[in-house]
Amino acid sequence: MKRGIVMDFYFDSPYISGLFIITVLLIIAWWRIFEKAGEAGWKALIPLYNTYILYKISMGSGWYFILLIIPFVNIAVYILMCMGLAKSFGKGIVFTLGLIFFSNIFMLILGYGSSEYLNS
């Protein structure tokens, strides 16, 4: 049985390799963000716990991430988290908008950039 063009694209090895490379870069970026904020970097490897830590870094309490399961509330909480994360690293509104709309790119900038965590 022949696969379709879409299936060939998604299961092609360059596509899978690219996703793997991007995922590794993002995990390393989260690791570095956590270390800049005084958390252990290995916490970036654990699903859900890493989100808890990210919300703890940006909003003071990690339990806000529970609100992500509530429709429409999750959008507001995510925007507040992006605002808090940008503020925690001394960034302004433009960086906040970047985190909201292009989160992976701006997480890489936070992780690999020279910005320092300002809250203690």
Biopython code that builds the backbone (N, CA, C, O; Angstrom):
import numpy as np
from Bio.PDB.StructureBuilder import StructureBuilder

atoms = [
    (1, "MET", "N", (0.847, -1.182, 0.000)),
    (1, "MET", "CA", (0.000, 0.000, 0.000)),
    (1, "MET", "C", (0.889, 1.241, 0.000)),
    (1, "MET", "O", (1.880, 1.305, 0.728)),
    (2, "LYS", "N", (0.534, 2.203, -0.804)),
    (2, "LYS", "CA", (1.357, 3.394, -0.981)),
    (2, "LYS", "C", (0.916, 4.505, -0.028)),
    (2, "LYS", "O", (-0.276, 4.768, 0.134)),
    (3, "ARG", "N", (1.903, 5.150, 0.599)),
    (3, "ARG", "CA", (1.602, 6.282, 1.480)),
    (3, "ARG", "C", (1.394, 7.539, 0.651)),
    (3, "ARG", "O", (1.871, 7.638, -0.479)),
    (4, "GLY", "N", (0.678, 8.493, 1.223)),
    (4, "GLY", "CA", (0.438, 9.757, 0.535)),
    (4, "GLY", "C", (1.622, 10.697, 0.663)),
    (4, "GLY", "O", (2.573, 10.423, 1.395)),
    (5, "ILE", "N", (1.553, 11.800, -0.052)),
    (5, "ILE", "CA", (2.628, 12.792, -0.049)),
    (5, "ILE", "C", (2.821, 13.380, 1.345)),
    (5, "ILE", "O", (3.954, 13.586, 1.779)),
    (6, "VAL", "N", (1.735, 13.648, 2.043)),
    (6, "VAL", "CA", (1.824, 14.226, 3.386)),
    (6, "VAL", "C", (2.549, 13.270, 4.325)),
    (6, "VAL", "O", (3.419, 13.692, 5.086)),
    (7, "MET", "N", (2.207, 12.009, 4.280)),
    (7, "MET", "CA", (2.857, 11.017, 5.142)),
    (7, "MET", "C", (4.339, 10.907, 4.813)),
    (7, "MET", "O", (5.168, 10.780, 5.713)),
    (8, "ASP", "N", (4.677, 10.956, 3.522)),
    (8, "ASP", "CA", (6.083, 10.889, 3.134)),
    (8, "ASP", "C", (6.858, 12.073, 3.694)),
    (8, "ASP", "O", (8.004, 11.920, 4.116)),
    (9, "PHE", "N", (6.239, 13.262, 3.703)),
    (9, "PHE", "CA", (6.905, 14.449, 4.217)),
    (9, "PHE", "C", (7.172, 14.334, 5.715)),
    (9, "PHE", "O", (8.286, 14.601, 6.167)),
    (10, "TYR", "N", (6.172, 13.945, 6.479)),
    (10, "TYR", "CA", (6.310, 13.923, 7.930)),
    (10, "TYR", "C", (7.181, 12.786, 8.440)),
    (10, "TYR", "O", (7.756, 12.889, 9.524)),
    (11, "PHE", "N", (7.286, 11.723, 7.693)),
    (11, "PHE", "CA", (8.095, 10.607, 8.161)),
    (11, "PHE", "C", (9.434, 10.531, 7.446)),
    (11, "PHE", "O", (10.165, 9.552, 7.594)),
    (12, "ASP", "N", (9.756, 11.552, 6.678)),
    (12, "ASP", "CA", (11.052, 11.616, 6.023)),
    (12, "ASP", "C", (12.122, 11.885, 7.068)),
    (12, "ASP", "O", (11.881, 12.612, 8.031)),
    (13, "SER", "N", (13.279, 11.315, 6.888)),
    (13, "SER", "CA", (14.305, 11.441, 7.923)),
    (13, "SER", "C", (14.813, 12.874, 8.122)),
    (13, "SER", "O", (15.126, 13.220, 9.260)),
    (14, "PRO", "N", (14.918, 13.736, 7.091)),
    (14, "PRO", "CA", (15.331, 15.120, 7.378)),
    (14, "PRO", "C", (14.339, 15.856, 8.280)),
    (14, "PRO", "O", (14.748, 16.652, 9.126)),
    (15, "TYR", "N", (13.057, 15.602, 8.110)),
    (15, "TYR", "CA", (12.042, 16.246, 8.940)),
    (15, "TYR", "C", (12.171, 15.791, 10.390)),
    (15, "TYR", "O", (12.163, 16.611, 11.308)),
    (16, "ILE", "N", (12.288, 14.493, 10.590)),
    (16, "ILE", "CA", (12.431, 13.938, 11.940)),
    (16, "ILE", "C", (13.732, 14.426, 12.570)),
    (16, "ILE", "O", (13.756, 14.777, 13.750)),
    (17, "SER", "N", (14.811, 14.450, 11.791)),
    (17, "SER", "CA", (16.099, 14.926, 12.308)),
    (17, "SER", "C", (16.018, 16.394, 12.709)),
    (17, "SER", "O", (16.552, 16.791, 13.745)),
    (18, "GLY", "N", (15.349, 17.197, 11.888)),
    (18, "GLY", "CA", (15.185, 18.614, 12.207)),
    (18, "GLY", "C", (14.400, 18.823, 13.486)),
    (18, "GLY", "O", (14.772, 19.651, 14.318)),
    (19, "LEU", "N", (13.318, 18.079, 13.648)),
    (19, "LEU", "CA", (12.537, 18.173, 14.886)),
    (19, "LEU", "C", (13.367, 17.775, 16.098)),
    (19, "LEU", "O", (13.275, 18.402, 17.153)),
    (20, "PHE", "N", (14.168, 16.743, 15.948)),
    (20, "PHE", "CA", (15.019, 16.289, 17.049)),
    (20, "PHE", "C", (16.024, 17.373, 17.433)),
    (20, "PHE", "O", (16.222, 17.644, 18.618)),
    (21, "ILE", "N", (16.653, 17.987, 16.445)),
    (21, "ILE", "CA", (17.651, 19.030, 16.712)),
    (21, "ILE", "C", (16.999, 20.235, 17.396)),
    (21, "ILE", "O", (17.541, 20.771, 18.362)),
    (22, "ILE", "N", (15.836, 20.658, 16.895)),
    (22, "ILE", "CA", (15.131, 21.794, 17.499)),
    (22, "ILE", "C", (14.727, 21.479, 18.934)),
    (22, "ILE", "O", (14.844, 22.329, 19.817)),
    (23, "THR", "N", (14.252, 20.254, 19.166)),
    (23, "THR", "CA", (13.852, 19.852, 20.517)),
    (23, "THR", "C", (15.036, 19.885, 21.475)),
    (23, "THR", "O", (14.913, 20.376, 22.597)),
    (24, "VAL", "N", (16.173, 19.371, 21.043)),
    (24, "VAL", "CA", (17.370, 19.377, 21.895)),
    (24, "VAL", "C", (17.799, 20.812, 22.193)),
    (24, "VAL", "O", (18.142, 21.127, 23.333)),
    (25, "LEU", "N", (17.784, 21.686, 21.185)),
    (25, "LEU", "CA", (18.159, 23.091, 21.407)),
    (25, "LEU", "C", (17.220, 23.771, 22.401)),
    (25, "LEU", "O", (17.668, 24.548, 23.245)),
    (26, "LEU", "N", (15.920, 23.483, 22.308)),
    (26, "LEU", "CA", (14.957, 24.086, 23.237)),
    (26, "LEU", "C", (15.120, 23.547, 24.655)),
    (26, "LEU", "O", (14.982, 24.297, 25.622)),
    (27, "ILE", "N", (15.410, 22.266, 24.786)),
    (27, "ILE", "CA", (15.640, 21.703, 26.125)),
    (27, "ILE", "C", (16.865, 22.347, 26.761)),
    (27, "ILE", "O", (16.856, 22.677, 27.947)),
    (28, "ILE", "N", (17.920, 22.523, 25.969)),
    (28, "ILE", "CA", (19.127, 23.179, 26.492)),
    (28, "ILE", "C", (18.816, 24.626, 26.865)),
    (28, "ILE", "O", (19.312, 25.120, 27.878)),
    (29, "ALA", "N", (17.997, 25.318, 26.056)),
    (29, "ALA", "CA", (17.619, 26.709, 26.370)),
    (29, "ALA", "C", (16.849, 26.770, 27.685)),
    (29, "ALA", "O", (17.127, 27.627, 28.524)),
    (30, "TRP", "N", (15.876, 25.860, 27.877)),
    (30, "TRP", "CA", (15.131, 25.821, 29.141)),
    (30, "TRP", "C", (16.083, 25.527, 30.291)),
    (30, "TRP", "O", (15.974, 26.137, 31.355)),
    (31, "TRP", "N", (17.020, 24.595, 30.091)),
    (31, "TRP", "CA", (18.009, 24.241, 31.113)),
    (31, "TRP", "C", (18.756, 25.493, 31.547)),
    (31, "TRP", "O", (18.912, 25.752, 32.741)),
    (32, "ARG", "N", (19.220, 26.273, 30.562)),
    (32, "ARG", "CA", (19.993, 27.480, 30.863)),
    (32, "ARG", "C", (19.135, 28.561, 31.524)),
    (32, "ARG", "O", (19.610, 29.271, 32.411)),
    (33, "ILE", "N", (17.878, 28.690, 31.099)),
    (33, "ILE", "CA", (16.965, 29.651, 31.737)),
    (33, "ILE", "C", (16.783, 29.279, 33.202)),
    (33, "ILE", "O", (16.820, 30.143, 34.078)),
    (34, "PHE", "N", (16.587, 27.998, 33.464)),
    (34, "PHE", "CA", (16.412, 27.544, 34.843)),
    (34, "PHE", "C", (17.659, 27.830, 35.670)),
    (34, "PHE", "O", (17.553, 28.295, 36.805)),
    (35, "GLU", "N", (18.834, 27.559, 35.116)),
    (35, "GLU", "CA", (20.076, 27.810, 35.858)),
    (35, "GLU", "C", (20.279, 29.303, 36.111)),
    (35, "GLU", "O", (20.745, 29.692, 37.182)),
    (36, "LYS", "N", (19.934, 30.140, 35.133)),
    (36, "LYS", "CA", (20.045, 31.589, 35.337)),
    (36, "LYS", "C", (19.140, 32.055, 36.474)),
    (36, "LYS", "O", (19.465, 33.003, 37.189)),
    (37, "ALA", "N", (17.999, 31.379, 36.635)),
    (37, "ALA", "CA", (17.036, 31.753, 37.677)),
    (37, "ALA", "C", (17.325, 31.067, 39.008)),
    (37, "ALA", "O", (16.562, 31.228, 39.961)),
    (38, "GLY", "N", (18.407, 30.309, 39.090)),
    (38, "GLY", "CA", (18.774, 29.668, 40.347)),
    (38, "GLY", "C", (18.141, 28.309, 40.576)),
    (38, "GLY", "O", (18.244, 27.764, 41.674)),
    (39, "GLU", "N", (17.494, 27.753, 39.575)),
    (39, "GLU", "CA", (16.922, 26.408, 39.673)),
    (39, "GLU", "C", (17.902, 25.411, 39.057)),
    (39, "GLU", "O", (18.766, 25.785, 38.264)),
    (40, "ALA", "N", (17.760, 24.163, 39.423)),
    (40, "ALA", "CA", (18.602, 23.121, 38.834)),
    (40, "ALA", "C", (18.190, 22.907, 37.377)),
    (40, "ALA", "O", (17.002, 22.812, 37.068)),
    (41, "GLY", "N", (19.170, 22.832, 36.498)),
    (41, "GLY", "CA", (18.892, 22.691, 35.074)),
    (41, "GLY", "C", (18.194, 21.399, 34.699)),
    (41, "GLY", "O", (17.420, 21.374, 33.742)),
    (42, "TRP", "N", (18.452, 20.323, 35.433)),
    (42, "TRP", "CA", (17.856, 19.027, 35.104)),
    (42, "TRP", "C", (16.331, 19.059, 35.194)),
    (42, "TRP", "O", (15.660, 18.190, 34.638)),
    (43, "LYS", "N", (15.783, 20.052, 35.889)),
    (43, "LYS", "CA", (14.326, 20.154, 36.010)),
    (43, "LYS", "C", (13.664, 20.433, 34.659)),
    (43, "LYS", "O", (12.461, 20.220, 34.504)),
    (44, "ALA", "N", (14.431, 20.901, 33.693)),
    (44, "ALA", "CA", (13.903, 21.148, 32.352)),
    (44, "ALA", "C", (13.592, 19.853, 31.613)),
    (44, "ALA", "O", (12.891, 19.876, 30.602)),
    (45, "LEU", "N", (14.091, 18.745, 32.092)),
    (45, "LEU", "CA", (13.905, 17.458, 31.417)),
    (45, "LEU", "C", (12.611, 16.751, 31.795)),
    (45, "LEU", "O", (12.201, 15.818, 31.105)),
    (46, "ILE", "N", (11.967, 17.170, 32.861)),
    (46, "ILE", "CA", (10.802, 16.449, 33.376)),
    (46, "ILE", "C", (9.517, 17.145, 32.918)),
    (46, "ILE", "O", (9.254, 18.282, 33.310)),
    (47, "PRO", "N", (8.716, 16.462, 32.085)),
    (47, "PRO", "CA", (7.464, 17.069, 31.605)),
    (47, "PRO", "C", (6.540, 17.454, 32.764)),
    (47, "PRO", "O", (6.518, 16.781, 33.795)),
    (48, "LEU", "N", (5.803, 18.505, 32.597)),
    (48, "LEU", "CA", (4.894, 19.124, 33.565)),
    (48, "LEU", "C", (5.650, 19.802, 34.708)),
    (48, "LEU", "O", (5.333, 20.936, 35.067)),
    (49, "TYR", "N", (6.637, 19.129, 35.277)),
    (49, "TYR", "CA", (7.424, 19.758, 36.337)),
    (49, "TYR", "C", (8.192, 20.950, 35.769)),
    (49, "TYR", "O", (8.348, 21.968, 36.443)),
    (50, "ASN", "N", (8.676, 20.823, 34.519)),
    (50, "ASN", "CA", (9.392, 21.944, 33.911)),
    (50, "ASN", "C", (8.459, 23.144, 33.706)),
    (50, "ASN", "O", (8.887, 24.291, 33.830)),
    (51, "THR", "N", (7.201, 22.882, 33.396)),
    (51, "THR", "CA", (6.231, 23.968, 33.261)),
    (51, "THR", "C", (5.950, 24.609, 34.620)),
    (51, "THR", "O", (5.833, 25.830, 34.726)),
    (52, "TYR", "N", (5.846, 23.785, 35.643)),
    (52, "TYR", "CA", (5.669, 24.293, 37.011)),
    (52, "TYR", "C", (6.825, 25.232, 37.374)),
    (52, "TYR", "O", (6.601, 26.320, 37.904)),
    (53, "ILE", "N", (8.051, 24.811, 37.090)),
    (53, "ILE", "CA", (9.235, 25.623, 37.411)),
    (53, "ILE", "C", (9.236, 26.914, 36.596)),
    (53, "ILE", "O", (9.563, 27.977, 37.124)),
    (54, "LEU", "N", (8.872, 26.832, 35.310)),
    (54, "LEU", "CA", (8.832, 28.035, 34.475)),
    (54, "LEU", "C", (7.830, 29.050, 35.026)),
    (54, "LEU", "O", (8.113, 30.247, 35.058)),
    (55, "TYR", "N", (6.669, 28.579, 35.456)),
    (55, "TYR", "CA", (5.672, 29.480, 36.047)),
    (55, "TYR", "C", (6.145, 29.994, 37.403)),
    (55, "TYR", "O", (5.841, 31.129, 37.771)),
    (56, "LYS", "N", (6.873, 29.188, 38.139)),
    (56, "LYS", "CA", (7.434, 29.631, 39.419)),
    (56, "LYS", "C", (8.449, 30.750, 39.193)),
    (56, "LYS", "O", (8.477, 31.730, 39.938)),
    (57, "ILE", "N", (9.276, 30.601, 38.168)),
    (57, "ILE", "CA", (10.278, 31.617, 37.843)),
    (57, "ILE", "C", (9.603, 32.919, 37.408)),
    (57, "ILE", "O", (10.012, 34.005, 37.820)),
    (58, "SER", "N", (8.584, 32.804, 36.586)),
    (58, "SER", "CA", (8.003, 34.002, 35.982)),
    (58, "SER", "C", (6.891, 34.651, 36.804)),
    (58, "SER", "O", (6.708, 35.866, 36.734)),
    (59, "MET", "N", (6.143, 33.858, 37.584)),
    (59, "MET", "CA", (4.986, 34.411, 38.288)),
    (59, "MET", "C", (5.081, 34.288, 39.802)),
    (59, "MET", "O", (4.174, 34.727, 40.510)),
    (60, "GLY", "N", (6.147, 33.707, 40.307)),
    (60, "GLY", "CA", (6.314, 33.589, 41.749)),
    (60, "GLY", "C", (5.761, 32.307, 42.325)),
    (60, "GLY", "O", (6.314, 31.775, 43.288)),
    (61, "SER", "N", (4.685, 31.801, 41.759)),
    (61, "SER", "CA", (4.105, 30.541, 42.207)),
    (61, "SER", "C", (3.907, 29.643, 40.996)),
    (61, "SER", "O", (3.318, 30.045, 39.993)),
    (62, "GLY", "N", (4.400, 28.443, 41.108)),
    (62, "GLY", "CA", (4.290, 27.515, 39.996)),
    (62, "GLY", "C", (2.905, 26.952, 39.795)),
    (62, "GLY", "O", (2.610, 26.377, 38.748)),
    (63, "TRP", "N", (2.051, 27.112, 40.792)),
    (63, "TRP", "CA", (0.730, 26.496, 40.714)),
    (63, "TRP", "C", (-0.199, 27.180, 39.723)),
    (63, "TRP", "O", (-1.290, 26.676, 39.453)),
    (64, "TYR", "N", (0.211, 28.313, 39.179)),
    (64, "TYR", "CA", (-0.586, 28.955, 38.137)),
    (64, "TYR", "C", (-0.716, 28.062, 36.903)),
    (64, "TYR", "O", (-1.676, 28.191, 36.143)),
    (65, "PHE", "N", (0.239, 27.163, 36.703)),
    (65, "PHE", "CA", (0.194, 26.328, 35.510)),
    (65, "PHE", "C", (-1.013, 25.390, 35.511)),
    (65, "PHE", "O", (-1.407, 24.891, 34.457)),
    (66, "ILE", "N", (-1.604, 25.146, 36.688)),
    (66, "ILE", "CA", (-2.819, 24.327, 36.773)),
    (66, "ILE", "C", (-3.958, 24.996, 35.994)),
    (66, "ILE", "O", (-4.820, 24.316, 35.438)),
    (67, "LEU", "N", (-3.952, 26.325, 35.959)),
    (67, "LEU", "CA", (-5.008, 27.058, 35.260)),
    (67, "LEU", "C", (-4.955, 26.857, 33.746)),
    (67, "LEU", "O", (-5.882, 27.253, 33.040)),
    (68, "LEU", "N", (-3.892, 26.254, 33.244)),
    (68, "LEU", "CA", (-3.776, 26.017, 31.808)),
    (68, "LEU", "C", (-4.807, 25.019, 31.296)),
    (68, "LEU", "O", (-5.045, 24.946, 30.090)),
    (69, "ILE", "N", (-5.417, 24.256, 32.181)),
    (69, "ILE", "CA", (-6.412, 23.281, 31.736)),
    (69, "ILE", "C", (-7.797, 23.902, 31.537)),
    (69, "ILE", "O", (-8.697, 23.245, 31.013)),
    (70, "ILE", "N", (-7.976, 25.150, 31.947)),
    (70, "ILE", "CA", (-9.273, 25.823, 31.825)),
    (70, "ILE", "C", (-9.286, 26.630, 30.520)),
    (70, "ILE", "O", (-8.465, 27.528, 30.334)),
    (71, "PRO", "N", (-10.222, 26.306, 29.619)),
    (71, "PRO", "CA", (-10.284, 27.032, 28.347)),
    (71, "PRO", "C", (-10.450, 28.540, 28.559)),
    (71, "PRO", "O", (-11.146, 28.974, 29.477)),
    (72, "PHE", "N", (-9.816, 29.312, 27.719)),
    (72, "PHE", "CA", (-9.815, 30.778, 27.697)),
    (72, "PHE", "C", (-9.035, 31.376, 28.868)),
    (72, "PHE", "O", (-8.342, 32.377, 28.690)),
    (73, "VAL", "N", (-9.131, 30.799, 30.035)),
    (73, "VAL", "CA", (-8.312, 31.254, 31.165)),
    (73, "VAL", "C", (-6.850, 30.960, 30.850)),
    (73, "VAL", "O", (-5.962, 31.730, 31.214)),
    (74, "ASN", "N", (-6.604, 29.831, 30.167)),
    (74, "ASN", "CA", (-5.235, 29.447, 29.846)),
    (74, "ASN", "C", (-4.535, 30.496, 28.982)),
    (74, "ASN", "O", (-3.327, 30.697, 29.109)),
    (75, "ILE", "N", (-5.275, 31.157, 28.118)),
    (75, "ILE", "CA", (-4.674, 32.190, 27.270)),
    (75, "ILE", "C", (-4.199, 33.363, 28.125)),
    (75, "ILE", "O", (-3.081, 33.848, 27.952)),
    (76, "ALA", "N", (-5.037, 33.813, 29.034)),
    (76, "ALA", "CA", (-4.672, 34.932, 29.912)),
    (76, "ALA", "C", (-3.497, 34.564, 30.811)),
    (76, "ALA", "O", (-2.589, 35.372, 31.005)),
    (77, "VAL", "N", (-3.507, 33.359, 31.356)),
    (77, "VAL", "CA", (-2.425, 32.923, 32.245)),
    (77, "VAL", "C", (-1.115, 32.808, 31.466)),
    (77, "VAL", "O", (-0.055, 33.175, 31.974)),
    (78, "TYR", "N", (-1.186, 32.301, 30.242)),
    (78, "TYR", "CA", (0.018, 32.193, 29.407)),
    (78, "TYR", "C", (0.594, 33.582, 29.116)),
    (78, "TYR", "O", (1.808, 33.776, 29.178)),
    (79, "ILE", "N", (-0.272, 34.541, 28.801)),
    (79, "ILE", "CA", (0.193, 35.909, 28.535)),
    (79, "ILE", "C", (0.829, 36.506, 29.789)),
    (79, "ILE", "O", (1.871, 37.154, 29.703)),
    (80, "LEU", "N", (0.212, 36.294, 30.950)),
    (80, "LEU", "CA", (0.794, 36.777, 32.211)),
    (80, "LEU", "C", (2.142, 36.125, 32.489)),
    (80, "LEU", "O", (3.057, 36.778, 32.991)),
    (81, "MET", "N", (2.270, 34.836, 32.164)),
    (81, "MET", "CA", (3.549, 34.147, 32.356)),
    (81, "MET", "C", (4.619, 34.754, 31.455)),
    (81, "MET", "O", (5.749, 34.972, 31.893)),
    (82, "CYS", "N", (4.270, 35.028, 30.198)),
    (82, "CYS", "CA", (5.230, 35.637, 29.277)),
    (82, "CYS", "C", (5.648, 37.025, 29.754)),
    (82, "CYS", "O", (6.818, 37.393, 29.653)),
    (83, "MET", "N", (4.692, 37.791, 30.273)),
    (83, "MET", "CA", (5.014, 39.114, 30.817)),
    (83, "MET", "C", (5.960, 38.987, 32.011)),
    (83, "MET", "O", (6.937, 39.728, 32.118)),
    (84, "GLY", "N", (5.667, 38.051, 32.898)),
    (84, "GLY", "CA", (6.507, 37.850, 34.072)),
    (84, "GLY", "C", (7.893, 37.353, 33.720)),
    (84, "GLY", "O", (8.879, 37.771, 34.326)),
    (85, "LEU", "N", (7.975, 36.462, 32.741)),
    (85, "LEU", "CA", (9.276, 35.931, 32.332)),
    (85, "LEU", "C", (10.131, 37.023, 31.708)),
    (85, "LEU", "O", (11.318, 37.138, 32.014)),
    (86, "ALA", "N", (9.530, 37.825, 30.834)),
    (86, "ALA", "CA", (10.273, 38.931, 30.224)),
    (86, "ALA", "C", (10.738, 39.922, 31.291)),
    (86, "ALA", "O", (11.882, 40.374, 31.262)),
    (87, "LYS", "N", (9.863, 40.256, 32.224)),
    (87, "LYS", "CA", (10.217, 41.184, 33.305)),
    (87, "LYS", "C", (11.314, 40.601, 34.192)),
    (87, "LYS", "O", (12.199, 41.329, 34.642)),
    (88, "SER", "N", (11.261, 39.302, 34.446)),
    (88, "SER", "CA", (12.262, 38.649, 35.296)),
    (88, "SER", "C", (13.660, 38.724, 34.703)),
    (88, "SER", "O", (14.655, 38.671, 35.427)),
    (89, "PHE", "N", (13.730, 38.846, 33.382)),
    (89, "PHE", "CA", (15.027, 38.928, 32.726)),
    (89, "PHE", "C", (15.322, 40.337, 32.212)),
    (89, "PHE", "O", (16.232, 40.530, 31.406)),
    (90, "GLY", "N", (14.550, 41.318, 32.679)),
    (90, "GLY", "CA", (14.817, 42.711, 32.331)),
    (90, "GLY", "C", (14.444, 43.085, 30.911)),
    (90, "GLY", "O", (15.021, 44.012, 30.343)),
    (91, "LYS", "N", (13.502, 42.388, 30.338)),
    (91, "LYS", "CA", (13.076, 42.662, 28.962)),
    (91, "LYS", "C", (11.784, 43.466, 28.973)),
    (91, "LYS", "O", (11.067, 43.499, 29.973)),
    (92, "GLY", "N", (11.499, 44.111, 27.850)),
    (92, "GLY", "CA", (10.331, 44.978, 27.755)),
    (92, "GLY", "C", (9.153, 44.346, 27.034)),
    (92, "GLY", "O", (9.064, 43.127, 26.885)),
    (93, "ILE", "N", (8.249, 45.221, 26.591)),
    (93, "ILE", "CA", (7.000, 44.785, 25.972)),
    (93, "ILE", "C", (7.230, 44.087, 24.635)),
    (93, "ILE", "O", (6.516, 43.140, 24.305)),
    (94, "VAL", "N", (8.208, 44.536, 23.868)),
    (94, "VAL", "CA", (8.474, 43.906, 22.570)),
    (94, "VAL", "C", (8.919, 42.459, 22.773)),
    (94, "VAL", "O", (8.489, 41.565, 22.044)),
    (95, "PHE", "N", (9.771, 42.234, 23.751)),
    (95, "PHE", "CA", (10.212, 40.871, 24.047)),
    (95, "PHE", "C", (9.042, 40.034, 24.564)),
    (95, "PHE", "O", (8.937, 38.848, 24.251)),
    (96, "THR", "N", (8.172, 40.648, 25.349)),
    (96, "THR", "CA", (6.976, 39.947, 25.834)),
    (96, "THR", "C", (6.112, 39.497, 24.663)),
    (96, "THR", "O", (5.644, 38.359, 24.638)),
    (97, "LEU", "N", (5.898, 40.377, 23.701)),
    (97, "LEU", "CA", (5.118, 40.009, 22.514)),
    (97, "LEU", "C", (5.808, 38.897, 21.734)),
    (97, "LEU", "O", (5.149, 38.009, 21.193)),
    (98, "GLY", "N", (7.135, 38.947, 21.677)),
    (98, "GLY", "CA", (7.881, 37.871, 21.031)),
    (98, "GLY", "C", (7.682, 36.546, 21.736)),
    (98, "GLY", "O", (7.515, 35.515, 21.086)),
    (99, "LEU", "N", (7.697, 36.562, 23.067)),
    (99, "LEU", "CA", (7.451, 35.336, 23.832)),
    (99, "LEU", "C", (6.040, 34.805, 23.602)),
    (99, "LEU", "O", (5.832, 33.593, 23.545)),
    (100, "ILE", "N", (5.079, 35.704, 23.471)),
    (100, "ILE", "CA", (3.692, 35.277, 23.273)),
    (100, "ILE", "C", (3.509, 34.643, 21.895)),
    (100, "ILE", "O", (2.909, 33.574, 21.781)),
    (101, "PHE", "N", (4.018, 35.289, 20.858)),
    (101, "PHE", "CA", (3.731, 34.839, 19.497)),
    (101, "PHE", "C", (4.803, 33.934, 18.887)),
    (101, "PHE", "O", (4.493, 33.130, 18.008)),
    (102, "PHE", "N", (6.034, 34.046, 19.327)),
    (102, "PHE", "CA", (7.134, 33.228, 18.800)),
    (102, "PHE", "C", (7.924, 32.646, 19.967)),
    (102, "PHE", "O", (9.129, 32.865, 20.085)),
    (103, "SER", "N", (7.241, 31.912, 20.817)),
    (103, "SER", "CA", (7.817, 31.491, 22.096)),
    (103, "SER", "C", (9.105, 30.687, 21.951)),
    (103, "SER", "O", (10.051, 30.912, 22.706)),
    (104, "ASN", "N", (9.165, 29.765, 21.013)),
    (104, "ASN", "CA", (10.367, 28.940, 20.900)),
    (104, "ASN", "C", (11.592, 29.769, 20.537)),
    (104, "ASN", "O", (12.669, 29.561, 21.096)),
    (105, "ILE", "N", (11.438, 30.699, 19.611)),
    (105, "ILE", "CA", (12.563, 31.545, 19.208)),
    (105, "ILE", "C", (13.021, 32.413, 20.377)),
    (105, "ILE", "O", (14.222, 32.545, 20.616)),
    (106, "PHE", "N", (12.089, 32.998, 21.098)),
    (106, "PHE", "CA", (12.451, 33.891, 22.191)),
    (106, "PHE", "C", (12.934, 33.130, 23.426)),
    (106, "PHE", "O", (13.685, 33.684, 24.229)),
    (107, "MET", "N", (12.521, 31.883, 23.592)),
    (107, "MET", "CA", (13.100, 31.043, 24.653)),
    (107, "MET", "C", (14.564, 30.755, 24.335)),
    (107, "MET", "O", (15.408, 30.743, 25.231)),
    (108, "LEU", "N", (14.861, 30.523, 23.052)),
    (108, "LEU", "CA", (16.253, 30.319, 22.646)),
    (108, "LEU", "C", (17.078, 31.578, 22.925)),
    (108, "LEU", "O", (18.216, 31.487, 23.387)),
    (109, "ILE", "N", (16.509, 32.742, 22.648)),
    (109, "ILE", "CA", (17.209, 34.003, 22.913)),
    (109, "ILE", "C", (17.470, 34.162, 24.409)),
    (109, "ILE", "O", (18.564, 34.562, 24.806)),
    (110, "LEU", "N", (16.472, 33.852, 25.243)),
    (110, "LEU", "CA", (16.666, 33.945, 26.699)),
    (110, "LEU", "C", (17.719, 32.958, 27.183)),
    (110, "LEU", "O", (18.577, 33.302, 27.995)),
    (111, "GLY", "N", (17.648, 31.742, 26.684)),
    (111, "GLY", "CA", (18.559, 30.704, 27.151)),
    (111, "GLY", "C", (19.993, 30.914, 26.718)),
    (111, "GLY", "O", (20.919, 30.759, 27.514)),
    (112, "TYR", "N", (20.179, 31.268, 25.457)),
    (112, "TYR", "CA", (21.530, 31.390, 24.918)),
    (112, "TYR", "C", (22.071, 32.811, 24.977)),
    (112, "TYR", "O", (23.261, 33.027, 24.747)),
    (113, "GLY", "N", (21.221, 33.779, 25.279)),
    (113, "GLY", "CA", (21.646, 35.175, 25.327)),
    (113, "GLY", "C", (22.356, 35.525, 26.625)),
    (113, "GLY", "O", (22.563, 34.679, 27.495)),
    (114, "SER", "N", (22.717, 36.783, 26.725)),
    (114, "SER", "CA", (23.481, 37.239, 27.891)),
    (114, "SER", "C", (22.598, 37.836, 28.988)),
    (114, "SER", "O", (23.113, 38.343, 29.984)),
    (115, "SER", "N", (21.286, 37.783, 28.819)),
    (115, "SER", "CA", (20.400, 38.377, 29.829)),
    (115, "SER", "C", (20.504, 37.625, 31.151)),
    (115, "SER", "O", (20.703, 36.411, 31.190)),
    (116, "GLU", "N", (20.363, 38.385, 32.225)),
    (116, "GLU", "CA", (20.483, 37.811, 33.568)),
    (116, "GLU", "C", (19.141, 37.873, 34.281)),
    (116, "GLU", "O", (18.323, 38.758, 34.032)),
    (117, "TYR", "N", (18.939, 36.930, 35.157)),
    (117, "TYR", "CA", (17.720, 36.875, 35.961)),
    (117, "TYR", "C", (17.795, 37.957, 37.032)),
    (117, "TYR", "O", (18.775, 38.029, 37.774)),
    (118, "LEU", "N", (16.767, 38.798, 37.118)),
    (118, "LEU", "CA", (16.792, 39.939, 38.033)),
    (118, "LEU", "C", (16.120, 39.663, 39.369)),
    (118, "LEU", "O", (16.515, 40.242, 40.382)),
    (119, "ASN", "N", (15.119, 38.798, 39.399)),
    (119, "ASN", "CA", (14.423, 38.488, 40.656)),
    (119, "ASN", "C", (15.232, 37.482, 41.454)),
    (119, "ASN", "O", (15.914, 36.630, 40.886)),
    (120, "SER", "N", (15.153, 37.584, 42.776)),
    (120, "SER", "CA", (15.899, 36.612, 43.590)),
    (120, "SER", "C", (14.978, 35.821, 44.483)),
    (120, "SER", "O", (15.435, 34.960, 45.235)),
]
sb = StructureBuilder()
sb.init_structure("model")
sb.init_model(0)
sb.init_chain("A")
sb.init_seg("    ")
for serial, (resi, resn, name, xyz) in enumerate(atoms, 1):
    if name == "N":
        sb.init_residue(resn, " ", resi, " ")
    sb.init_atom(name, np.array(xyz, "f"), 0.0, 1.0, " ", f" {name:<3s}", serial, name[0])
structure = sb.get_structure()
